[in-house]
Amino acid sequence: MEKEPKRILHIVSSMERGGAETLIMNIYRNLDRTKLQFDFITHSNKKGDFDEEILTLGGRIYKIPSLGNLGPLSYIKNLIKIMNSNSYIAVHSHTDYQGGFPALAAKIAGINKRICHSHSNNWSKAKSFKSWVTLIILRSLIKISATNYCSCSLEAAQFLFGQNIGKTGKVSILKNGVDIAQFTMARTNLRNSVINELNLSGNVKIIGHVGRFSDSKNHFFILKVLKKLIEEDDHYVALLIGDGPLRINIEKEAAKLGVLNHIRFLGVRSDIPKLMKAFDVFLFPSKFEGFGIVTIEAQCSGTPCVIADTVPKATDMGLGLTSFVNLDESLDSWCNKIKESILMARPDDDLIYDRVSNRGFNIKNNVSDWVELYGASQLMM
């Protein structure tokens, strides 16, 4: 009789196609699931983009109200109930500044591995003295309750765990790896397929963006850049992939600026590698990012990237495809960099594979780091 796999419990807001969620799924797909399985607690009653796949892979999904809706005591009580109903070897929280609450629940439930994972280098709510005091208290709860800290970058680690965390050796930097092979595909046929699907002209210049319609992704800035570009050349079209609370506002602003006909709002898509092959340039002017896994995906596609310098420099894979620009630079500076990037030579697939792998962002090589974090290396032998 085969042994049941050991299980890890992940706590996430929802399993939509965000950066952190995509990373977790990349690991999950490449894991030996006969020995180690993932379960998920989410805070949304809505069906997540990845829910069906999780269930197919053998995972379980528990949907509970959020900390904000329940309050700390009821939230922790719900977590403990789920944790006690399964024999988890680790709890892995991806809720950034709220991560101390799942860690505390896991501590009460007697779970030895309690991991808090930082995926961001900023907090949109931390704009007042009161908010920063709250953040300090939440950091303290993480310190008291978690056994392991991990992060997608040093910047994200310092934000959530404190400026000196990098010197302590207590934090593991887990690379946001990607499945490189998904993105290294013949470009010409895929680009033509996307152009035909979207009824675009053959000489179109495609600016791509993948990200949630939220303040941090800075879509309003993308609209301004696009308006400036089409004043000189009306062949530019922006493909905006994703969804979120600001989408309607972005659509209204696009109409107001007169650029709506130069934008395709594609919503959430499962064919990101195909779409990225159609981009002439990937534009990523985020106000802040913990890492920015989507920039790695764009480079794996051979797509030139124009990125805000708020994004960690570790996202540059050394392929000559990335240009970092300060958000305070003029629109002309951004537009000039986009025009230069479109003319860049694209590296071949072998070079892409080697560079991304050598920098530690090949998901096939990242799985062992996660397994080790869970103390499960012996299980996989």
N, C-alpha and C positions, 0 to 999 in steps of 0.2 A: 504493500500500500504506500503510495507516494505521500510525502509529508506536505502539509499545507504550507504555503509561502508565509514568511514573516511579513508584517505589514507596517508601513509608515503612514502617519496621518499628517496631511498638509492642510493648513488653514489659509484660505484665500478669500478675497472679497467675492469674486465670481470667476468662473472659468471661461472668460471671453478671450478673444485673440489679442491680448496685450503682450508686452515684452516678457514679463515674469511668467505669465501663464504659458506662453509659447516655449520658453526655456524648460519649464517643468515637464511639458508634454514631450519635448525633444529627448529629455532624459528618460521619461517613462517608456517611450517607444523603443529605446535602445537597451532597456534593462532586461535581465533574465527574469521574467515575471513568474516563472515557475518557482523561484526562490525568494523573490522580494516583490511585494505589491504596494501600490499607492492607493490610499483612500483620501477623500477630500471633504472638508467642511467649507461650505460657501454661505454667503449672506444674502443671496438673491433667490426669490421664488421663481424668477424667470429661467427658462432653459438656457444654459450656457453653450457657447459655440463648441466647446470640447466635451460636453456632458455625454453625448452618445458614444463618442470614441472611448471615453474613460470606462464606461460600462462594458463595452465590447472587449476592452483589454483586461477586464477582471477587477476593476476598481469599484469602490462604493462611493456614493455621494450623499452627504448629509446636509440638508439645507436648514439653517437656523437664522432667526433674526439677528441683526447686527448688534454690536456693543452699544451703539448710539440709540437703537430702538429699545433694547432690553434694560440697559443699565448694567454696571459691572457685576453685581452679585448674581443676577439671573443669568447673565451671559456666561459667567464662569460655571455656574451650576449646570447649564446645558452642555457645555464642553465636557465637564467631568462625567456626565451621564454617558456620552458617546464614547469617551476614552475608556471608561470602565466596562463597556459592553464588548470591547475587543482587546486583544493582547498586543498592543502596539509596542514596538521596540524603540520608536522615536516619534516625536512630534516636531513638525517643521512649520514654523509660522512665517508667512509672507505678507503680513499686514503692517510692516514697517513699525511706526511709532506705537501701534496697539499690540505689538507682538508679545509684550510682557504678560498680557492677560491669558492667552493660550499657554504660555510657558508656566505661569502660576497654576493654572488648572492641571497641567500635566504633572507638575511637582506634587500637587495634592493627590493626584491619581496614582502616584508612585512610578511614573515613567522616567527612566534614567537619562535618556537623551532628549534634551529640550532645546531646540535650535531656533534662534531668531535670525532672520535673513533680511538684510537691508537692500532694497531694490531702487532707492531714490536718494538723491543728494540734496533734497530740499523738501519743505513742507509748505504747501500753499496757504495753510492756516496760520503759519508762524509769522504773523505780521505785527504783533503787538507784544508788549512786555508780558502780559498775562499768558499769551500763547507760548512764549518761550519758557516761562515757569512751568506750564503744563508739560512741555516737551522734556524738561529736566526731570520732572516727577516720573514720566513714562519711561525715560531712560533708566531711572533708578529701579523701577519695577522689573525691567529686563535684566539688570545686573543681579537682582535678588533671585530671580526665577530661572533664568536660562543657564544651561550648561555650556552651550556653544554659540558663538557669534559667527555669522558668515555674511558675505557681501559680494556684489557684482563688481565693485571697484573700491579703491582706497577712499575716494571721495565720498561714496555712499556709506562706507564704514565709519568714517569720521563724523558724518552728519548724524547718524543714528546712535552710535556708541561713544562718541566723544573724540576730540581732536587728537588725543594721545594714544588712541587705540592701536594705531599702526606700530607703535614702539613696543607694545606689550607682548606681541606674538599670540594674542588670544583670539584673533579673528582670522578666519579662512577666507581667502579671496577665491570664490568659485567662478571660473570663467563662464561667460554666457555663450556657450558653444552653439554651433549650427550644424545641420546636416549639409555639408558642402556640396555633395553630389546632387542634391535637389536643385541647386542654383547654377551648376555648370552644365548648361544645355545649349545647343545651337541657337544663336540669337535670331538670325534672319527670319526663319519660319515662324517663330513665336511672336516676334514683333509684328509681322504681317498679319498674323491671326488676331492680335489685339486691335490693330488698326481697323481691320475689317469688322470685328465685333462691335466696335464703338463708332463706326462710320466716320473715321477720321481721314484726312487727306494723306496722300503718300508722302508729301514733303513736310509733314507735321513735325514739330519739335516738342517732345513730351517731357514735362517736368513731373516727376512722381513724388508722392508723399504717402507714407503708411503710418497711421497713428490715430489714437483716439481723439475725438473732437472735444478737447478739454483745453483749459487756459495754458497749461504748460507746453503744449505742442505748438502754440503760436500760429494758428491758421490765419489769423487776421494779417499777420506779417506776410504770409505767403501770398495773400490776395494783393497786397501792395506791390510786392515784387513782380507778380504776374502783370499787373496793370502797367507797370513801368516797362516791362519787356515788350508787351504788345503795342505800346505806343511807337516802337521802332520796327517791330516785326510781328505781324498778326498770325504767323504760323505756330505760335506757342499755344500749347494746351496743357492744363494741369490735371492730372489724375489724382484725386484725393480718395484714399482707401481707408475705410474705418467708419466708425459711428460714435456717437456720444452726445452729451447734453448740449453742446454748443453748435451742433450741426445746423439746426434751423437758423440760428443767428448768423452763422457763416454764409449760408445760402442767401439770406437777406442782404448781407453786406456785399456779397459778390454782385448781386443785382444792382445795388446802389452804386457800386464802383464801375458798373458797365462791363464786368468781366465774366458774367455768368455763362455766356455762350462759349467761353474758352475753358470751361471747367467741366469735368465729368465726376460727379459724386457716385462712387462705385459701391459704397457701403462696405460691410464686412465680406471679405473674399477668402476662399480657401486655396486659390491659385496664385499666391503671392510670387513664387519663383517665375512663373510665366509672365506676370505683369511687369516684374522688375526687368526682365529682358527687353521689354518694350520701351523702358525709360531711356531718354537721352541723358538725363541727369536726375539724381535723387537729391531733393531739397529737404533739409532737416534743421529748421531754425528754432529748436526748443529753448524755452526759457531756462529749463533745468532738466537734467537726466541723471539717473543713477548710473546708467551705462549707455544704452542705446543699441540693443541687439540688432535692430532693423538696419543699422548702418553696416554691420558685418554682413548681413544678408545681401545688401545692395552691392557691396564689394565682391562678394562671392559670385554675383551675377555679372561682374565686370563693369558695373555701372559707376561712372564718376559721381562723387558725392560732394555737395556744398553744405557744410555743417556749421552750426553756431559753435563758438568756442566755449560755450557752457557745457558741451558734451565732452566726457573724458577723452584725453588724447590717446588712451589705450585702444580706442576703437579704430585707429589707423593701422591697417594691416601691412603697411609698407609696400603697397602696390602702385603708388603714385596716383591713386584715384581720389584721395580726400583733400579737401581744402577747407580750412577752418576760418571763419569770418566772425568778427565781433558784431553783436547785435546793435551796437551803437554806430557802426559804420553806415555810410549813406546807402540809399537804395541803388545808386549807380555802382557802388563797389560790389554789392551783391549781384547785380545784373551782369557786370563785367566778368565776375568769377564764374557765373553760370555759363556765359557765352564761351569763355575759355575752356571750361570743363567739357562742354559738348564736343569740342574738337580733339579731346584727348584720345590717344591710342589705347585700345583695350588690351589688357594682358591676356595671355592664353590660359586655358583651364588648368594645365599642369602647374604653372607658376602660382595661380590662385590657390590651388590645393596645398602646395608646399608652404607658402607664406602663412596662410591661415592656420594650418596644422602646427607649424613651427612656433607660432605665437600662442598656441594652447587653446584655440577656439574650434577645434574639430570635436563635435559632440561625441563621436565614437570613442575619443580618448578622455572625455570629461566624466563619463559615467562612473569610473572607478573612484574619482574624487568624492562623489556623492555617496557612494557605497561605503567608503572609508569614514566619511562624516557620520554615518549612521551606525558605525561600529559593526558593519555586516560583511566585511571583507572575507571572513572565514566561510560565511554562508555560500558565497558565490564560487567556491572552489569545488 
